[in-house]
Amino acid sequence: MALIDLRGIGKYYGGEDGSPLADVLRGIDLEIDAGEFVAIVGASGSGKSTLMHILGCLDRPTSGQYLFNGVDVTTLNNDQLAGLRRETFGFVFQAYHLIPTESARENVEVPALYAGVSNAARQARATELLRHLGLADRLDNYPSQLSGGQQQRVSIARALMNGGQVILADEPTGALDSETGEGVMTLLGDLAASGHTVILITHDHQLAERAQRIIQIQDGRIVGDRPTSHEGGSNKPVGDRKHDNRAWSKPNSDNRSRLPREELRDAWRVLQRNHARTLLTILGIIIGVASVIVMLAVGEGTKREVMAQLNAMGPNMLHVGSTIPTTGGPRGVITDADLDAIARMPAVQRSMPMLRDTALVRRGAISRNYEIRATTAVLPEMNRWPLAQGRFYTEEEDRNVAPVVVLGHLAYQRFFPDKSDPLGEQILIKNAPYQIIGVMSEKGAESGYNNHDERLYVPRRTGMVRVFPEQRNETYLIVEVVSSDLLQHAEQRLQALLLERHGVDDFWVNNAAARHQAELTTRNNMTLMLALIAAISLLVGGIGVMNVMLMSVRERVREIGIRMASGARQRDILRQFITEAALVSLLGSVIGATSSQVIIVILALTGVPVAFSISPVVGAMICAVTTGILFGLMPARQAARLDPVVALAGE
């Protein structure tokens, strides 16, 4: 049984879209035995290159049957054809077809990569082949650093990497000088003498005579088939032929995949080779990831700040005050009778009347106008506001109009810059002495309000009698409802009660918790909107990845063809380009996440409320990488679906 058996092979192009039919091969019948050195000779356009592509399983015939070692190649799928190329065929091209970013040894290793051979075994075999071909001192040289003859030797070593049972040499001396070409032909003869099946494609009849058999092709037909007097090479062994177990022909054959480490290595080299373009590509991802993380950090910080304010004042509070009626007339008054009626409401737990005004406060040479608040002893408990030093005044001190005062945190710092103990000391309010009995803890300012820490607190009756004797009406009233669930109901009942008692709407009721919740909702919506806007840059970054990958595919068409000729399956090519897209996206997301942390620290130092959380960082990075992969999928599929013949002819 012949190793290669072609029966009525035909190949034509066109005809599908109304274009004229072009017959390239017409009924080719050909048998080639194992170990033969065959030369296929023909003029340009005779069909010899198309015949070589079909013999090497780079192309499929339009009609006829191709049996390789008894297996009908025309019935094999793309992966099985790739396996056959990988395990059996080795290609030597006129233009060498070496990958420019790979060293000589790495170019030789390519077929073994797709066979899943270990790194150590690949390197050892590639080194031995190159040493045998006289390139021991050129292992780490790149194609641009090699002469034409040296590149062709690298190409021959690559063809032998996986055994090279069949060597297909397409015009191997066409780009070489005569002396170098002679050396290449001697190598091919030695391969044939070692037992390799060598098929030489040439238009040079003199070179064809170096083979053992010449097949003449003209206008797509075999017009001659004769033996020559040449006996082959020098019987010098070159490499060793791999045993053919025809694993590639099994329907479920799945040779080991190329190692991910090698895919990452190649992807990194591509990015390094085009570093400027890579930087511009990942810039959109960097901006997108950093923006999303920073926006979410600011939003979460603001949310926590609002929640802290809400919790500090109590989530179930109502504020009640007097105002001028909408129908006109004098300003309303919240009377003690009103306070008693409100306190008797079932939903009300307790209330706290508040009288406030500004007054000059002095201690020694330090003087300043401060807001003085006169209220009952329940303030720390109702406002969830502990003291930092001392104590708050008592109900008895309130009844006795005691001249005592509690300082806010910032007021304490102003009057006692040396941070000395203020308890028992006196300050003057409107030139009257008051004893300091406590200092409130630091609270800060609610949104839209003065700072709590800039105030002083005195008992309610002390304020009415001593501090503000002319101001007898309450400024406003804070009402604590039994449960936050009853807050709206209590608000409605309170409004109805005061309207019934006053007859006009000369009052206002403010649901502070609802105001904070509305503010929180607004800020959440704003954060979401900003995060979505920031996410658009991730989308733009993904589009950038797609554009770069499309350019990369266009620039590396020939490299794709070389890898396919070396046995890469479609999914190997697909995975290689997806790896590149993922690596670009991962780099952008890592830099973006790192940049976001720097920005967050700067914002925190400038007083902007921010809250770090690992979830937005991880989420943004995952989204960035996923976006990059999704947008890189289309170019990767385009690369994987390239026709090997078209790819090899590409630039």
Solvent accessible surface area in square Angstrom, and as a share of the most:
residue,aa,sasa,rsa
1,M,179,0.80
2,A,14,0.11
3,L,8,0.04
4,I,0,0.00
5,D,15,0.08
6,L,2,0.01
7,R,121,0.44
8,G,32,0.31
9,I,0,0.00
10,G,7,0.07
11,K,24,0.10
12,Y,89,0.34
13,Y,98,0.37
14,G,28,0.26
15,G,36,0.34
16,E,164,0.74
17,D,121,0.63
18,G,74,0.71
19,S,45,0.29
20,P,118,0.74
21,L,106,0.53
22,A,51,0.40
23,D,73,0.38
24,V,34,0.19
25,L,3,0.01
26,R,97,0.35
27,G,48,0.46
28,I,1,0.01
29,D,96,0.50
30,L,8,0.04
31,E,99,0.44
32,I,0,0.00
33,D,75,0.39
34,A,69,0.54
35,G,23,0.22
36,E,36,0.16
37,F,1,0.00
38,V,0,0.00
39,A,0,0.00
40,I,0,0.00
41,V,0,0.00
42,G,3,0.03
43,A,71,0.55
44,S,111,0.72
45,G,79,0.76
46,S,7,0.04
47,G,7,0.07
48,K,17,0.07
49,S,45,0.29
50,T,18,0.11
51,L,0,0.00
52,M,1,0.00
53,H,31,0.14
54,I,1,0.01
55,L,0,0.00
56,G,0,0.00
57,C,3,0.02
58,L,5,0.02
59,D,22,0.11
60,R,89,0.32
61,P,24,0.15
62,T,57,0.33
63,S,61,0.39
64,G,39,0.37
65,Q,63,0.28
66,Y,2,0.01
67,L,24,0.12
68,F,0,0.00
69,N,30,0.15
70,G,37,0.35
71,V,31,0.18
72,D,32,0.16
73,V,7,0.04
74,T,45,0.26
75,T,101,0.59
76,L,9,0.05
77,N,78,0.40
78,N,76,0.39
79,D,41,0.21
80,Q,17,0.07
81,L,10,0.05
82,A,1,0.01
83,G,1,0.01
84,L,0,0.00
85,R,15,0.06
86,R,4,0.02
87,E,38,0.17
88,T,2,0.01
89,F,11,0.04
90,G,4,0.03
91,F,10,0.04
92,V,0,0.00
93,F,12,0.05
94,Q,78,0.34
95,A,53,0.41
96,Y,27,0.10
97,H,18,0.08
98,L,17,0.09
99,I,0,0.00
100,P,84,0.53
101,T,25,0.15
102,E,1,0.01
103,S,8,0.05
104,A,1,0.00
105,R,58,0.21
106,E,25,0.11
107,N,0,0.00
108,V,0,0.00
109,E,6,0.02
110,V,0,0.00
111,P,10,0.06
112,A,2,0.02
113,L,3,0.02
114,Y,2,0.01
115,A,12,0.09
116,G,5,0.04
117,V,40,0.23
118,S,61,0.39
119,N,48,0.25
120,A,77,0.60
121,A,47,0.36
122,R,1,0.00
123,Q,66,0.29
124,A,66,0.51
125,R,64,0.24
126,A,0,0.00
127,T,43,0.25
128,E,82,0.37
129,L,4,0.02
130,L,0,0.00
131,R,122,0.45
132,H,65,0.29
133,L,4,0.02
134,G,58,0.56
135,L,3,0.02
136,A,56,0.44
137,D,104,0.54
138,R,75,0.27
139,L,32,0.16
140,D,96,0.50
141,N,36,0.19
142,Y,80,0.30
143,P,12,0.07
144,S,108,0.70
145,Q,111,0.50
146,L,13,0.07
147,S,64,0.41
148,G,24,0.23
149,G,9,0.09
150,Q,44,0.20
151,Q,32,0.14
152,Q,0,0.00
153,R,69,0.25
154,V,0,0.00
155,S,0,0.00
156,I,0,0.00
157,A,0,0.00
158,R,11,0.04
159,A,5,0.04
160,L,0,0.00
161,M,5,0.02
162,N,10,0.05
163,G,1,0.01
164,G,2,0.02
165,Q,18,0.08
166,V,0,0.00
167,I,0,0.00
168,L,0,0.00
169,A,0,0.00
170,D,25,0.13
171,E,22,0.10
172,P,1,0.01
173,T,18,0.10
174,G,45,0.43
175,A,60,0.46
176,L,26,0.13
177,D,90,0.46
178,S,103,0.66
179,E,145,0.65
180,T,40,0.23
181,G,5,0.05
182,E,87,0.39
183,G,23,0.22
184,V,1,0.00
185,M,2,0.01
186,T,55,0.32
187,L,18,0.09
188,L,0,0.00
189,G,4,0.04
190,D,6,0.03
191,L,0,0.00
192,A,7,0.05
193,A,36,0.28
194,S,38,0.24
195,G,24,0.23
196,H,1,0.00
197,T,2,0.01
198,V,0,0.00
199,I,0,0.00
200,L,0,0.00
201,I,0,0.00
202,T,0,0.00
203,H,111,0.50
204,D,52,0.27
205,H,101,0.45
206,Q,151,0.67
207,L,33,0.17
208,A,0,0.00
209,E,70,0.31
210,R,57,0.21
211,A,0,0.00
212,Q,54,0.24
213,R,40,0.15
214,I,5,0.03
215,I,0,0.00
216,Q,49,0.22
217,I,1,0.00
218,Q,100,0.45
219,D,90,0.47
220,G,0,0.00
221,R,118,0.43
222,I,49,0.25
223,V,85,0.49
224,G,28,0.27
225,D,73,0.38
226,R,112,0.41
227,P,103,0.65
228,T,25,0.14
229,S,115,0.74
230,H,63,0.28
231,E,162,0.72
232,G,8,0.08
233,G,32,0.31
234,S,76,0.49
235,N,119,0.61
236,K,112,0.47
237,P,89,0.56
238,V,2,0.01
239,G,31,0.30
240,D,87,0.45
241,R,108,0.39
242,K,89,0.38
243,H,159,0.71
244,D,35,0.18
245,N,106,0.54
246,R,88,0.32
247,A,25,0.20
248,W,2,0.01
249,S,26,0.17
250,K,116,0.49
251,P,112,0.70
252,N,142,0.73
253,S,33,0.21
254,D,100,0.52
255,N,35,0.18
256,R,164,0.60
257,S,48,0.31
258,R,3,0.01
259,L,58,0.29
260,P,91,0.57
261,R,142,0.52
262,E,6,0.03
263,E,5,0.02
264,L,91,0.45
265,R,61,0.22
266,D,5,0.02
267,A,0,0.00
268,W,113,0.40
269,R,55,0.20
270,V,11,0.06
271,L,14,0.07
272,Q,97,0.43
273,R,99,0.36
274,N,36,0.19
275,H,132,0.59
276,A,63,0.49
277,R,49,0.18
278,T,16,0.09
279,L,105,0.52
280,L,130,0.65
281,T,9,0.05
282,I,8,0.04
283,L,82,0.41
284,G,19,0.18
285,I,2,0.01
286,I,22,0.11
287,I,89,0.45
288,G,0,0.00
289,V,0,0.00
290,A,9,0.07
291,S,33,0.21
292,V,17,0.10
293,I,3,0.02
294,V,9,0.05
295,M,53,0.24
296,L,59,0.30
297,A,5,0.04
298,V,38,0.22
299,G,7,0.07
300,E,57,0.25
301,G,5,0.05
302,T,15,0.09
303,K,74,0.31
304,R,129,0.47
305,E,71,0.32
306,V,2,0.01
307,M,63,0.28
308,A,59,0.46
309,Q,26,0.11
310,L,5,0.03
311,N,84,0.43
312,A,27,0.21
313,M,12,0.05
314,G,0,0.00
315,P,54,0.34
316,N,14,0.07
317,M,1,0.00
318,L,1,0.00
319,H,33,0.15
320,V,0,0.00
321,G,0,0.00
322,S,8,0.05
323,T,42,0.24
324,I,101,0.51
325,P,9,0.05
326,T,122,0.71
327,T,119,0.69
328,G,42,0.40
329,G,49,0.47
330,P,120,0.75
331,R,146,0.53
332,G,7,0.07
333,V,56,0.32
334,I,5,0.02
335,T,59,0.34
336,D,90,0.46
337,A,52,0.40
338,D,3,0.02
339,L,19,0.10
340,D,78,0.40
341,A,9,0.07
342,I,0,0.00
343,A,55,0.43
344,R,172,0.63
345,M,20,0.09
346,P,119,0.75
347,A,11,0.09
348,V,14,0.08
349,Q,99,0.44
350,R,58,0.21
351,S,26,0.17
352,M,0,0.00
353,P,10,0.06
354,M,2,0.01
355,L,1,0.01
356,R,89,0.32
357,D,58,0.30
358,T,83,0.48
359,A,5,0.04
360,L,81,0.40
361,V,0,0.00
362,R,79,0.29
363,R,72,0.26
364,G,70,0.67
365,A,111,0.86
366,I,53,0.27
367,S,57,0.37
368,R,88,0.32
369,N,101,0.52
370,Y,5,0.02
371,E,30,0.13
372,I,0,0.00
373,R,16,0.06
374,A,0,0.00
375,T,0,0.00
376,T,30,0.18
377,A,24,0.19
378,V,37,0.21
379,L,1,0.01
380,P,22,0.14
381,E,111,0.50
382,M,0,0.00
383,N,18,0.09
384,R,107,0.39
385,W,7,0.03
386,P,90,0.56
387,L,45,0.22
388,A,62,0.48
389,Q,57,0.25
390,G,46,0.44
391,R,110,0.40
392,F,20,0.09
393,Y,4,0.01
394,T,62,0.36
395,E,107,0.48
396,E,103,0.46
397,E,30,0.14
398,D,14,0.07
399,R,150,0.55
400,N,98,0.50
401,V,25,0.14
402,A,16,0.12
403,P,52,0.33
404,V,11,0.06
405,V,0,0.00
406,V,0,0.00
407,L,0,0.00
408,G,0,0.00
409,H,37,0.17
410,L,57,0.29
411,A,0,0.00
412,Y,17,0.06
413,Q,72,0.32
414,R,110,0.40
415,F,0,0.00
416,F,2,0.01
417,P,97,0.61
418,D,107,0.56
419,K,148,0.63
420,S,46,0.30
421,D,95,0.49
422,P,0,0.00
423,L,69,0.35
424,G,45,0.43
425,E,72,0.32
426,Q,108,0.48
427,I,2,0.01
428,L,54,0.27
429,I,2,0.01
430,K,92,0.39
431,N,109,0.56
432,A,39,0.30
433,P,71,0.45
434,Y,3,0.01
435,Q,77,0.34
436,I,0,0.00
437,I,16,0.08
438,G,0,0.00
439,V,1,0.01
440,M,0,0.00
441,S,26,0.17
442,E,122,0.55
443,K,47,0.20
444,G,23,0.22
445,A,49,0.38
446,E,21,0.10
447,S,45,0.29
448,G,86,0.83
449,Y,93,0.35
450,N,101,0.52
451,N,44,0.23
452,H,19,0.09
453,D,2,0.01
454,E,48,0.22
455,R,8,0.03
456,L,0,0.00
457,Y,3,0.01
458,V,0,0.00
459,P,0,0.00
460,R,37,0.13
461,R,110,0.40
462,T,0,0.00
463,G,0,0.00
464,M,26,0.11
465,V,72,0.42
466,R,116,0.42
467,V,1,0.01
468,F,1,0.00
469,P,70,0.44
470,E,125,0.56
471,Q,49,0.22
472,R,134,0.49
473,N,74,0.38
474,E,10,0.04
475,T,38,0.22
476,Y,17,0.07
477,L,0,0.00
478,I,9,0.05
479,V,0,0.00
480,E,5,0.02
481,V,0,0.00
482,V,78,0.45
483,S,36,0.23
484,S,60,0.38
485,D,131,0.68
486,L,71,0.35
487,L,12,0.06
488,Q,128,0.57
489,H,88,0.39
490,A,0,0.00
491,E,33,0.15
492,Q,115,0.51
493,R,124,0.45
494,L,1,0.01
495,Q,71,0.32
496,A,58,0.45
497,L,40,0.20
498,L,0,0.00
499,L,86,0.43
500,E,145,0.65
501,R,105,0.38
502,H,45,0.20
503,G,57,0.55
504,V,62,0.36
505,D,58,0.30
506,D,15,0.08
507,F,21,0.09
508,W,92,0.32
509,V,21,0.12
510,N,42,0.22
511,N,14,0.07
512,A,0,0.00
513,A,6,0.05
514,A,47,0.36
515,R,70,0.25
516,H,1,0.00
517,Q,84,0.37
518,A,59,0.45
519,E,32,0.14
520,L,15,0.07
521,T,73,0.42
522,T,82,0.47
523,R,68,0.25
524,N,59,0.30
525,N,88,0.45
526,M,95,0.43
527,T,21,0.12
528,L,105,0.52
529,M,93,0.42
530,L,67,0.33
531,A,11,0.08
532,L,106,0.53
533,I,97,0.49
534,A,8,0.06
535,A,38,0.29
536,I,100,0.51
537,S,25,0.16
538,L,14,0.07
539,L,91,0.45
540,V,86,0.49
541,G,2,0.02
542,G,1,0.01
543,I,70,0.36
544,G,21,0.20
545,V,1,0.00
546,M,42,0.19
547,N,72,0.37
548,V,24,0.14
549,M,5,0.02
550,L,36,0.18
551,M,78,0.35
552,S,3,0.02
553,V,2,0.01
554,R,154,0.56
555,E,91,0.41
556,R,12,0.04
557,V,24,0.14
558,R,72,0.26
559,E,14,0.06
560,I,2,0.01
561,G,0,0.00
562,I,4,0.02
563,R,6,0.02
564,M,6,0.03
565,A,4,0.03
566,S,10,0.06
567,G,0,0.00
568,A,2,0.01
569,R,6,0.02
570,Q,70,0.31
571,R,89,0.32
572,D,1,0.01
573,I,2,0.01
574,L,47,0.24
575,R,72,0.26
576,Q,3,0.01
577,F,3,0.01
578,I,37,0.19
579,T,20,0.12
580,E,2,0.01
581,A,0,0.00
582,A,25,0.19
583,L,23,0.12
584,V,2,0.01
585,S,0,0.00
586,L,81,0.41
587,L,50,0.25
588,G,0,0.00
589,S,0,0.00
590,V,70,0.40
591,I,74,0.37
592,G,0,0.00
593,A,9,0.07
594,T,82,0.48
595,S,36,0.23
596,S,0,0.00
597,Q,52,0.23
598,V,85,0.49
599,I,72,0.36
600,I,12,0.06
601,V,84,0.48
602,I,95,0.48
603,L,44,0.22
604,A,51,0.40
605,L,147,0.73
606,T,97,0.56
607,G,61,0.58
608,V,52,0.30
609,P,47,0.30
610,V,33,0.19
611,A,9,0.07
612,F,112,0.47
613,S,38,0.25
614,I,108,0.55
615,S,75,0.48
616,P,29,0.18
617,V,14,0.08
618,V,68,0.39
619,G,30,0.29
620,A,4,0.03
621,M,45,0.20
622,I,105,0.53
623,C,70,0.42
624,A,2,0.01
625,V,31,0.18
626,T,63,0.37
627,T,26,0.15
628,G,1,0.01
629,I,57,0.29
630,L,113,0.56
631,F,47,0.20
632,G,0,0.00
633,L,60,0.30
634,M,97,0.43
635,P,0,0.00
636,A,0,0.00
637,R,104,0.38
638,Q,85,0.38
639,A,0,0.00
640,A,5,0.04
641,R,151,0.55
642,L,39,0.19
643,D,61,0.32
644,P,23,0.14
645,V,27,0.16
646,V,93,0.54
647,A,0,0.00
648,L,10,0.05
649,A,77,0.60
650,G,16,0.15
651,E,157,0.70
